[in-house]
Amino acid sequence: MDTITYRIVIDKTQIGFLNSIVESYEGIAAVRTLDAPAGILELWIAPAFEELVNAIMANLAEEIGLQSYYKAQYRLSS
């Protein structure tokens, strides 16, 4: 399956919360933790849901301590 990769940095205490939010929208994206202590994650987003995930991230930004959110050129995890 083709996906779009976004890299994200959030408050490390909010990783589980973000993962559960994304999982509740079945099939839109997968969350991969790259560095838990630093709160660095990758989101693998189904292309049809990129706008929805961007809206979810915008709505959750303050609550999850969003520090960085950008479209990546390539994946760092597999």
N, CA, C and O atoms as a GROMACS GRO file, in nm:
protein
  312
    1MET      N    1   0.084  -0.118   0.000
    1MET     CA    2   0.000   0.000   0.000
    1MET      C    3   0.088   0.124   0.000
    1MET      O    4   0.184   0.133   0.077
    2ASP      N    5   0.057   0.219  -0.085
    2ASP     CA    6   0.128   0.346  -0.088
    2ASP      C    7   0.083   0.430   0.030
    2ASP      O    8  -0.036   0.436   0.062
    3THR      N    9   0.178   0.496   0.093
    3THR     CA   10   0.146   0.586   0.203
    3THR      C   11   0.229   0.712   0.190
    3THR      O   12   0.329   0.716   0.119
    4ILE      N   13   0.184   0.814   0.260
    4ILE     CA   14   0.256   0.940   0.270
    4ILE      C   15   0.313   0.945   0.411
    4ILE      O   16   0.242   0.918   0.508
    5THR      N   17   0.440   0.979   0.422
    5THR     CA   18   0.506   0.979   0.553
    5THR      C   19   0.518   1.122   0.606
    5THR      O   20   0.566   1.212   0.537
    6TYR      N   21   0.474   1.139   0.730
    6TYR     CA   22   0.493   1.264   0.802
    6TYR      C   23   0.577   1.234   0.925
    6TYR      O   24   0.560   1.130   0.988
    7ARG      N   25   0.666   1.324   0.960
    7ARG     CA   26   0.742   1.313   1.082
    7ARG      C   27   0.686   1.414   1.180
    7ARG      O   28   0.645   1.524   1.143
    8ILE      N   29   0.684   1.375   1.308
    8ILE     CA   30   0.617   1.456   1.409
    8ILE      C   31   0.696   1.450   1.539
    8ILE      O   32   0.754   1.346   1.573
    9VAL      N   33   0.699   1.561   1.612
    9VAL     CA   34   0.758   1.565   1.745
    9VAL      C   35   0.651   1.617   1.839
    9VAL      O   36   0.596   1.725   1.820
   10ILE      N   37   0.622   1.537   1.943
   10ILE     CA   38   0.520   1.573   2.041
   10ILE      C   39   0.573   1.550   2.182
   10ILE      O   40   0.681   1.493   2.199
   11ASP      N   41   0.498   1.592   2.280
   11ASP     CA   42   0.529   1.563   2.420
   11ASP      C   43   0.529   1.411   2.436
   11ASP      O   44   0.431   1.345   2.401
   12LYS      N   45   0.638   1.356   2.487
   12LYS     CA   46   0.652   1.209   2.495
   12LYS      C   47   0.541   1.144   2.577
   12LYS      O   48   0.510   1.027   2.556
   13THR      N   49   0.482   1.217   2.670
   13THR     CA   50   0.374   1.159   2.751
   13THR      C   51   0.244   1.146   2.672
   13THR      O   52   0.150   1.084   2.720
   14GLN      N   53   0.239   1.202   2.553
   14GLN     CA   54   0.118   1.200   2.471
   14GLN      C   55   0.123   1.099   2.356
   14GLN      O   56   0.030   1.092   2.276
   15ILE      N   57   0.230   1.020   2.348
   15ILE     CA   58   0.244   0.923   2.238
   15ILE      C   59   0.129   0.823   2.239
   15ILE      O   60   0.068   0.799   2.135
   16GLY      N   61   0.099   0.764   2.353
   16GLY     CA   62  -0.010   0.666   2.361
   16GLY      C   63  -0.144   0.728   2.326
   16GLY      O   64  -0.226   0.665   2.259
   17PHE      N   65  -0.166   0.850   2.372
   17PHE     CA   66  -0.292   0.919   2.341
   17PHE      C   67  -0.307   0.940   2.190
   17PHE      O   68  -0.412   0.910   2.134
   18LEU      N   69  -0.202   0.992   2.126
   18LEU     CA   70  -0.208   1.015   1.981
   18LEU      C   71  -0.230   0.883   1.907
   18LEU      O   72  -0.310   0.876   1.814
   19ASN      N   73  -0.159   0.780   1.949
   19ASN     CA   74  -0.174   0.650   1.884
   19ASN      C   75  -0.318   0.600   1.894
   19ASN      O   76  -0.373   0.549   1.797
   20SER      N   77  -0.380   0.616   2.011
   20SER     CA   78  -0.518   0.569   2.027
   20SER      C   79  -0.616   0.652   1.943
   20SER      O   80  -0.714   0.598   1.892
   21ILE      N   81  -0.590   0.782   1.930
   21ILE     CA   82  -0.676   0.866   1.845
   21ILE      C   83  -0.666   0.821   1.700
   21ILE      O   84  -0.768   0.803   1.633
   22VAL      N   85  -0.545   0.802   1.651
   22VAL     CA   86  -0.526   0.760   1.511
   22VAL      C   87  -0.587   0.622   1.488
   22VAL      O   88  -0.652   0.600   1.386
   23GLU      N   89  -0.567   0.530   1.582
   23GLU     CA   90  -0.624   0.396   1.568
   23GLU      C   91  -0.777   0.398   1.568
   23GLU      O   92  -0.839   0.312   1.505
   24SER      N   93  -0.837   0.494   1.635
   24SER     CA   94  -0.983   0.501   1.639
   24SER      C   95  -1.042   0.536   1.502
   24SER      O   96  -1.158   0.505   1.474
   25TYR      N   97  -0.962   0.599   1.417
   25TYR     CA   98  -1.002   0.626   1.278
   25TYR      C   99  -0.944   0.513   1.193
   25TYR      O  100  -0.848   0.534   1.118
   26GLU      N  101  -1.000   0.397   1.203
   26GLU     CA  102  -0.948   0.275   1.143
   26GLU      C  103  -0.904   0.293   0.997
   26GLU      O  104  -0.982   0.335   0.912
   27GLY      N  105  -0.777   0.262   0.972
   27GLY     CA  106  -0.726   0.258   0.836
   27GLY      C  107  -0.674   0.388   0.778
   27GLY      O  108  -0.628   0.389   0.663
   28ILE      N  109  -0.678   0.499   0.853
   28ILE     CA  110  -0.632   0.625   0.793
   28ILE      C  111  -0.481   0.640   0.799
   28ILE      O  112  -0.421   0.702   0.711
   29ALA      N  113  -0.419   0.583   0.905
   29ALA     CA  114  -0.275   0.601   0.922
   29ALA      C  115  -0.221   0.500   1.022
   29ALA      O  116  -0.296   0.440   1.100
   30ALA      N  117  -0.090   0.483   1.019
   30ALA     CA  118  -0.019   0.403   1.118
   30ALA      C  119   0.080   0.494   1.188
   30ALA      O  120   0.140   0.581   1.125
   31VAL      N  121   0.096   0.475   1.318
   31VAL     CA  122   0.189   0.554   1.397
   31VAL      C  123   0.310   0.466   1.428
   31VAL      O  124   0.294   0.354   1.476
   32ARG      N  125   0.429   0.516   1.402
   32ARG     CA  126   0.553   0.446   1.434
   32ARG      C  127   0.637   0.537   1.522
   32ARG      O  128   0.658   0.654   1.490
   33THR      N  129   0.684   0.482   1.634
   33THR     CA  130   0.768   0.559   1.725
   33THR      C  131   0.914   0.543   1.684
   33THR      O  132   0.965   0.431   1.679
   34LEU      N  133   0.980   0.654   1.656
   34LEU     CA  134   1.121   0.651   1.619
   34LEU      C  135   1.210   0.669   1.741
   34LEU      O  136   1.313   0.603   1.753
   35ASP      N  137   1.170   0.758   1.833
   35ASP     CA  138   1.248   0.786   1.954
   35ASP      C  139   1.150   0.829   2.062
   35ASP      O  140   1.114   0.946   2.072
   36ALA      N  141   1.108   0.733   2.145
   36ALA     CA  142   1.006   0.761   2.247
   36ALA      C  143   1.049   0.869   2.346
   36ALA      O  144   0.970   0.960   2.374
   37PRO      N  145   1.172   0.863   2.402
   37PRO     CA  146   1.210   0.967   2.499
   37PRO      C  147   1.207   1.109   2.441
   37PRO      O  148   1.183   1.206   2.513
   38ALA      N  149   1.232   1.120   2.311
   38ALA     CA  150   1.229   1.252   2.246
   38ALA      C  151   1.093   1.285   2.186
   38ALA      O  152   1.071   1.397   2.141
   39GLY      N  153   1.001   1.188   2.184
   39GLY     CA  154   0.867   1.211   2.129
   39GLY      C  155   0.864   1.221   1.977
   39GLY      O  156   0.779   1.290   1.921
   40ILE      N  157   0.957   1.153   1.910
   40ILE     CA  158   0.965   1.159   1.764
   40ILE      C  159   0.892   1.039   1.704
   40ILE      O  160   0.922   0.924   1.736
   41LEU      N  161   0.797   1.068   1.615
   41LEU     CA  162   0.713   0.965   1.554
   41LEU      C  163   0.709   0.983   1.403
   41LEU      O  164   0.742   1.089   1.350
   42GLU      N  165   0.667   0.876   1.335
   42GLU     CA  166   0.630   0.885   1.195
   42GLU      C  167   0.484   0.846   1.183
   42GLU      O  168   0.436   0.755   1.251
   43LEU      N  169   0.414   0.915   1.095
   43LEU     CA  170   0.278   0.878   1.059
   43LEU      C  171   0.282   0.832   0.915
   43LEU      O  172   0.328   0.905   0.827
   44TRP      N  173   0.234   0.710   0.890
   44TRP     CA  174   0.221   0.659   0.753
   44TRP      C  175   0.076   0.674   0.717
   44TRP      O  176  -0.009   0.600   0.767
   45ILE      N  177   0.045   0.767   0.631
   45ILE     CA  178  -0.092   0.809   0.604
   45ILE      C  179  -0.137   0.758   0.467
   45ILE      O  180  -0.066   0.773   0.368
   46ALA      N  181  -0.255   0.699   0.463
   46ALA     CA  182  -0.316   0.660   0.336
   46ALA      C  183  -0.344   0.789   0.258
   46ALA      O  184  -0.403   0.882   0.314
   47PRO      N  185  -0.304   0.796   0.131
   47PRO     CA  186  -0.318   0.921   0.055
   47PRO      C  187  -0.458   0.982   0.058
   47PRO      O  188  -0.471   1.104   0.061
   48ALA      N  189  -0.560   0.903   0.057
   48ALA     CA  190  -0.697   0.955   0.057
   48ALA      C  191  -0.733   1.026   0.187
   48ALA      O  192  -0.830   1.101   0.193
   49PHE      N  193  -0.653   1.003   0.292
   49PHE     CA  194  -0.684   1.060   0.423
   49PHE      C  195  -0.584   1.166   0.470
   49PHE      O  196  -0.586   1.205   0.587
   50GLU      N  197  -0.497   1.212   0.381
   50GLU     CA  198  -0.396   1.310   0.421
   50GLU      C  199  -0.460   1.437   0.479
   50GLU      O  200  -0.416   1.486   0.583
   51GLU      N  201  -0.561   1.491   0.414
   51GLU     CA  202  -0.626   1.613   0.463
   51GLU      C  203  -0.692   1.589   0.599
   51GLU      O  204  -0.685   1.675   0.686
   52LEU      N  205  -0.756   1.474   0.617
   52LEU     CA  206  -0.820   1.442   0.744
   52LEU      C  207  -0.717   1.434   0.856
   52LEU      O  208  -0.737   1.490   0.964
   53VAL      N  209  -0.605   1.365   0.831
   53VAL     CA  210  -0.501   1.354   0.934
   53VAL      C  211  -0.444   1.492   0.965
   53VAL      O  212  -0.419   1.523   1.082
   54ASN      N  213  -0.422   1.575   0.864
   54ASN     CA  214  -0.373   1.711   0.889
   54ASN      C  215  -0.471   1.790   0.976
   54ASN      O  216  -0.428   1.865   1.063
   55ALA      N  217  -0.600   1.773   0.953
   55ALA     CA  218  -0.701   1.841   1.035
   55ALA      C  219  -0.700   1.789   1.178
   55ALA      O  220  -0.711   1.866   1.273
   56ILE      N  221  -0.687   1.658   1.194
   56ILE     CA  222  -0.679   1.599   1.328
   56ILE      C  223  -0.558   1.654   1.402
   56ILE      O  224  -0.568   1.691   1.519
   57MET      N  225  -0.443   1.659   1.334
   57MET     CA  226  -0.322   1.710   1.399
   57MET      C  227  -0.338   1.856   1.437
   57MET      O  228  -0.293   1.897   1.544
   58ALA      N  229  -0.400   1.935   1.353
   58ALA     CA  230  -0.423   2.076   1.384
   58ALA      C  231  -0.511   2.091   1.507
   58ALA      O  232  -0.488   2.177   1.592
   59ASN      N  233  -0.613   2.006   1.517
   59ASN     CA  234  -0.705   2.012   1.631
   59ASN      C  235  -0.641   1.964   1.761
   59ASN      O  236  -0.678   2.010   1.869
   60LEU      N  237  -0.546   1.872   1.751
   60LEU     CA  238  -0.482   1.816   1.870
   60LEU      C  239  -0.351   1.885   1.908
   60LEU      O  240  -0.294   1.854   2.013
   61ALA      N  241  -0.303   1.975   1.826
   61ALA     CA  242  -0.169   2.033   1.841
   61ALA      C  243  -0.137   2.078   1.984
   61ALA      O  244  -0.035   2.039   2.039
   62GLU      N  245  -0.223   2.157   2.042
   62GLU     CA  246  -0.196   2.209   2.176
   62GLU      C  247  -0.201   2.097   2.280
   62GLU      O  248  -0.116   2.091   2.369
   63GLU      N  249  -0.299   2.009   2.268
   63GLU     CA  250  -0.318   1.903   2.366
   63GLU      C  251  -0.201   1.804   2.369
   63GLU      O  252  -0.166   1.754   2.476
   64ILE      N  253  -0.141   1.775   2.254
   64ILE     CA  254  -0.033   1.676   2.248
   64ILE      C  255   0.105   1.741   2.252
   64ILE      O  256   0.206   1.671   2.242
   65GLY      N  257   0.110   1.871   2.266
   65GLY     CA  258   0.239   1.941   2.272
   65GLY      C  259   0.314   1.932   2.140
   65GLY      O  260   0.435   1.906   2.138
   66LEU      N  261   0.243   1.953   2.029
   66LEU     CA  262   0.302   1.942   1.896
   66LEU      C  263   0.414   2.045   1.880
   66LEU      O  264   0.392   2.165   1.894
   67GLN      N  265   0.534   1.995   1.850
   67GLN     CA  266   0.649   2.083   1.829
   67GLN      C  267   0.690   2.091   1.683
   67GLN      O  268   0.740   2.193   1.637
   68SER      N  269   0.668   1.981   1.610
   68SER     CA  270   0.706   1.976   1.469
   68SER      C  271   0.617   1.876   1.397
   68SER      O  272   0.585   1.770   1.451
   69TYR      N  273   0.576   1.910   1.275
   69TYR     CA  274   0.491   1.823   1.193
   69TYR      C  275   0.517   1.856   1.048
   69TYR      O  276   0.481   1.965   1.001
   70TYR      N  277   0.580   1.764   0.976
   70TYR     CA  278   0.613   1.793   0.837
   70TYR      C  279   0.612   1.667   0.752
   70TYR      O  280   0.630   1.556   0.802
   71LYS      N  281   0.591   1.686   0.623
   71LYS     CA  282   0.592   1.577   0.526
   71LYS      C  283   0.737   1.537   0.502
   71LYS      O  284   0.820   1.621   0.469
   72ALA      N  285   0.766   1.408   0.519
   72ALA     CA  286   0.902   1.358   0.503
   72ALA      C  287   0.927   1.313   0.359
   72ALA      O  288   0.833   1.272   0.289
   73GLN      N  289   1.049   1.320   0.316
   73GLN     CA  290   1.087   1.274   0.183
   73GLN      C  291   1.098   1.122   0.177
   73GLN      O  292   1.078   1.061   0.072
   74TYR      N  293   1.131   1.060   0.290
   74TYR     CA  294   1.148   0.915   0.298
   74TYR      C  295   1.121   0.869   0.441
   74TYR      O  296   1.119   0.950   0.534
   75ARG      N  297   1.101   0.740   0.458
   75ARG     CA  298   1.076   0.682   0.590
   75ARG      C  299   1.208   0.653   0.661
   75ARG      O  300   1.307   0.618   0.598
   76LEU      N  301   1.207   0.668   0.792
   76LEU     CA  302   1.322   0.630   0.874
   76LEU      C  303   1.299   0.495   0.941
   76LEU      O  304   1.394   0.433   0.988
   77SER      N  305   1.174   0.450   0.946
   77SER     CA  306   1.142   0.321   1.009
   77SER      C  307   1.082   0.228   0.904
   77SER      O  308   1.047   0.270   0.793
   78SER      N  309   1.072   0.100   0.941
   78SER     CA  310   1.014   0.005   0.846
   78SER      C  311   0.914  -0.086   0.914
   78SER      O  312   0.855  -0.173   0.849
   0.00000   0.00000   0.00000
